[in-house]
Amino acid sequence: MDLQELRQEAHDVDVTVWVGKSGIGAVVEEMTDQLDDRELVKVKFLRAARGGTSTDELAETLAERVDATLVETRGNTAVYH
């Protein structure tokens, strides 16, 4: 699937991972498990997780930590493949 097809499919995917005040480190294992089971995982970055960092920066960092492709970020939500 190319990036455009993944973006279209991501539209109907529900958020299954929330990043809160514990930060990215708290969800790395869960993200890895979900990426093994699903094609796409949608993550919501709560205000407590963002602090002074942008959602884009957090999304890219999480993608690197779980060795995933960042499909898109929209608002405070990111989609991974």
C-alpha positions in Angstrom: 0.0 0.0 0.0 1.2 3.5 -0.8 1.0 6.4 1.6 -2.2 7.8 0.1 -4.0 4.5 0.5 -2.8 4.2 4.1 -4.1 7.7 4.8 -7.5 6.9 3.4 -7.7 3.7 5.5 -6.5 5.5 8.6 -9.6 7.7 8.5 -11.8 4.8 9.8 -9.3 3.6 12.4 -10.0 4.3 16.1 -7.4 5.6 18.5 -6.0 2.7 20.4 -3.0 4.3 22.2 -3.0 7.4 24.3 0.3 9.1 25.3 -0.1 11.0 28.5 2.0 12.5 31.3 4.2 9.4 31.5 5.4 10.1 28.0 6.4 8.1 25.0 8.5 5.6 27.0 5.3 4.3 28.7 3.7 3.2 25.4 6.6 1.8 23.3 5.9 -1.8 24.2 2.2 -1.5 23.6 2.8 0.2 20.3 5.2 -2.5 19.2 2.6 -5.2 20.1 -0.2 -3.4 18.2 1.9 -2.8 15.1 2.6 -6.6 15.1 -1.1 -7.3 15.1 -2.5 -4.5 12.9 -1.6 -2.7 9.8 -2.3 0.8 11.2 -2.2 2.2 14.8 -3.7 5.6 15.7 -2.1 7.4 18.7 -3.5 10.5 20.5 -1.0 12.8 22.2 -2.7 14.3 25.3 -1.8 17.8 26.5 0.2 16.5 29.4 2.5 14.6 27.1 3.1 17.5 24.8 4.4 20.0 27.3 6.5 22.4 25.2 7.0 19.9 22.4 4.9 19.8 19.2 2.8 16.8 18.3 4.9 16.4 15.1 8.1 16.1 17.1 6.6 13.6 19.5 5.1 11.6 16.6 8.5 11.3 14.9 10.3 10.3 18.1 7.7 7.6 18.7 8.1 6.3 15.2 11.8 6.0 15.6 11.5 4.2 19.0 9.1 1.6 17.6 10.7 1.3 14.2 7.4 2.3 12.4 6.5 4.5 9.5 4.7 7.7 10.4 1.8 7.9 8.0 0.4 11.2 9.0 -0.2 13.6 11.9 -3.4 15.6 12.2 -4.0 17.8 15.2 -2.9 15.8 18.3 -3.3 12.4 16.6 -0.7 10.4 14.6 -1.1 7.3 12.5 1.6 4.6 12.2 2.3 1.7 9.9 
